[in-house]
Amino acid sequence: MAQADGKTGGERLRIAVLLPCYNEEAAIGQTVAAFRAALPEARIYVYDNNSRDRTREVAAAAGAIVRAERMQGKGNVVRRMFADVEADVYVMADGDATYDASAAPELVARLTGEQLDMVVGARRSEVEAAYRRGHRFGNRLLTGMLARIFGRTFTDILSGYRVFSRRFVKSFPALSRGFETETEISVHALELAMPVAEVVTAYGARPEGSHSKLSTWRDGWRILRTILHLFRIERPVLFYGGFAGLLAALAIVLAVPLVVTYAQTHLVPRFPTAILATGLMIVAVISFAVGLILDTVVRGRREMRRLAYLALPAVGE
């Protein structure tokens, strides 16, 4: 593995650059060369995800260690990379030459100098084609949702340019299959209250012949669905409690006229409405109880994840 200053006793940190790729023949050679220049002692891994072009051959010719992941989707590649590669510091970027490799030493220095677990390369682009308006809007929308759900967030939760400590990588469950993996990574850091930071980095257009695999609507929907799924799992009291509140409010709205009528006539003329209101209130109570029970389960699971995270030393230790 590559070495960098940071460990005590004269030891140096091992750095691995991880580049997930799918049909990046036009860009991967340039990407590998850029990271080789920025981090000359790092070991650069290219994980090919069923490319139909010469991505593997070009990456190998550029000096990268080339491996393959057959299960399609970036999340599957990230899971494989994190499981297989052993290092002290991990630099992850896309293989499309859009991220600024020259910023990698600064990101690594920030991670090791402040003993952080993740540094996000927040994208700044002067090229409209590099970071389309639809993606900017979607990123802002999803970032705002994440902040409301989890209390704090990053300015660019969808950035694929990140530097991790070993204890982040080896404690991250990596359950996502596609491009929603960046959201899952962000939530993992937020939920375990890890020390993290952001550094603004340049973001450029793809080189000629390289094409984006992102779909604004499809991938945006998958990321939104992931956030809602994580909200249900990580904040069950709020999720099921909100549902219970809506049902209880509807039950009260239906029940008030019945109560008024009963107070005046001592009769309940609309039995179906009374039964519906009662049923809604019962379901509301059950929903809130489910939220409370699941909250206990989630707390126990979070404690186990936190212990797994703390079982590994901080970067540089």
Residue, then its C-alpha position, 0 to 999 in steps of 0.5 A: m500500500a501507499q504511504a503518507d505521513g500521519k502514524t506515530g512511531g515513524e510509520r506512514l499511512r497506507i492510502a488507497v484510491l478507489l475508482p468505480c467504473y462503467n464504460e469509462e474507456a475515454a476517461i479512466g486513463q486520464t483519471v488514473a494518471a491524475f491521481r498518480a500525480a497527486l498521490p504518487e505513493a498511493r495504490i490505485y484500484v479500478y473496479d470495473n462494473n461490467s464495462r462493454d468497452r476497453t475500460r479494464e485494458v486502459a486502466a491497467a495500461a495506466g498502472a491501476i490495479v484492476r478488479a471486477e464486480r459483476m453485480q451491476g450498480k455503483g452501490n454494489v461496487v462500493r460494497r465490494m471495494f470497501a470489503d476487499v481493499e485494506a488501507d488506512v486512508y481511502v480516497m474514492a472518486d469516479g473514473d470519469a475525470t470530472y473530479d479534481a485529483s490535485a485536491a486529493p492531498e488537501l483532503v487527505a491532510r484534512l482527514t489525518g490532521e484533524q483525525l476525521d472519518m470522512v472529508v467530502g469534496a463538495r463540487r464547484s463547477e463553472v461549466e454548466a454541462a458538468y453539473r446540470r441545473g436539474h442535478r443542482f436543484g435535486n441535490r439542494l432538495l435532497t440535502g434540505m430533506l436530509a437536514r430536516i430528517f437528521g438535524r445536520t447534513f452536508t452541502d453536497i450529499l451526492s458528491g462521489y469525491r470523498v476521503f475516508s478513514r479505515r474505521f469508517v470504511k470497515s464499519f459501513p454496512a453498504l446496503s445500497r445497490g445504485f447511485e443512492t450509495e452516496t446518500e447512504i454514506s452521508v446518513h451513516a456518518l450523520e447517524l453515528a455522529m462521526p467527525v466529518a468535514e467538507v472541502v470545496t473542490a473543482y468539478g469539470a466536464r467529462p472528456e470527449g467520448s465519455h458519457s454520464k450514466l446518471s438519469t436525473w429523474r430515475d436516480g433522483w427518485r431512487i435517492l428520494r426513496t432511499i431517504l424516505h426508507l432511511f427516515r422510516i428505519e432511523r426515525p420510527v417515532l417521527f415516521y409512524g408518529g406522523f402517520a398516527g397523528l394524521l389518522a387521529a386528526l381525521a378520526i377527530v374531524l369525523a367524530v366531532p359532529l357525532v359527539v355534538t349530535y349525541a349531546q343534543t339528541h342522545l342518539v348516534p344517527r351515523f353508525p358507519t361514520a362512528i365505526l370509521a372514526t373509532g377504527l381510525m383512532i385504533v389504527a393511530v394508537i397502534s401506529f404510534a405504539v409500533g413507532l415506539i417499539l421500533d425506536t427501541v430496536v433502532r437504538g439497540r442497532r445503532e449502539m451495535r454499529r457505534l461499538a463496531y465503529l469504535a472497535l477500530p482505531a482513529v486515523g493516525e493512531 
